[in-house]
Amino acid sequence: MKKEEVIHKIESGKQVGKSILSESNSKKIWLSIGVQKHQGYYIVSIDQIFEHNMASEIFEKEIKCKFLNLQEALEFISKNTDVSADDLSTLKGQRIFNPNIEW
C-alpha cells in the first residue's frame, strides 16, 4: 500500500499493520507491528515472539507507545523494525492490538 493510502487509513481511525514470520538461529519468530489513531493519539504496537513461545506468551520484544504526531509514530516504527509505512496495510477482520487498553 502506498504511504499516502496508509496515512489516509490511519487518519480515518483504521488500524494498519503487518505480521512477519522470519527465522533467527533456525527458530521461527513472529514480528507484529500496528498503528492506529485513537482518541487523538497515534498508538504504536511492536511485538516479537518466538513461535515456540506463543502458547505461553513469552515475548522477546513488546513495545506499546503513543504519539501526538503521525510522522513521529511512523519514524519510530522504521527505527525499531525493518518495516516502513509502505509495508503497512489494513487488517481484514483482525487487529494487532486493542486501542482501548490503557496506554
WOJOVEN-V856148 format. One record per residue. RES is the residue in one letter. SS is DSSP state (hx for helix, st for strand, lp for the rest). OMEGA is omega in whole degrees, -180 to 180 (NA if undefined). Layout:
res=[RES:RES]
ss=[SS:SS]
omega=[OMEGA:OMEGA]
//
This chain:
res=[M:K:K:E:E:V:I:H:K:I:E:S:G:K:Q:V:G:K:S:I:L:S:E:S:N:S:K:K:I:W:L:S:I:G:V:Q:K:H:Q:G:Y:Y:I:V:S:I:D:Q:I:F:E:H:N:M:A:S:E:I:F:E:K:E:I:K:C:K:F:L:N:L:Q:E:A:L:E:F:I:S:K:N:T:D:V:S:A:D:D:L:S:T:L:K:G:Q:R:I:F:N:P:N:I:E:W]
ss=[lp:lp:hx:hx:hx:hx:hx:hx:hx:hx:hx:lp:lp:lp:lp:st:st:st:st:st:st:st:st:st:lp:lp:st:st:st:st:st:st:st:st:st:st:st:st:lp:lp:st:st:st:st:st:st:st:st:st:st:hx:hx:hx:lp:lp:lp:lp:lp:lp:lp:st:st:st:st:st:st:st:lp:lp:hx:hx:hx:hx:hx:hx:hx:hx:hx:hx:hx:lp:lp:lp:lp:hx:hx:hx:lp:st:st:lp:lp:lp:lp:lp:lp:lp:lp:lp:lp:lp:lp:lp]
omega=[179:-177:-180:177:179:180:179:179:-180:-178:178:176:178:175:175:-179:-180:172:-175:174:177:179:175:-177:179:177:180:-180:180:173:179:180:177:176:-179:172:-177:178:175:179:173:-176:179:175:176:179:176:-176:173:-177:-178:178:-175:-179:-179:178:175:-175:173:180:178:-177:175:179:180:-176:175:-173:-179:-179:178:179:-180:177:178:178:-179:-179:-175:178:174:-175:176:180:180:-179:-176:177:178:-177:-176:175:180:178:175:-178:177:-176:-178:177:-178:-180:NA]
//
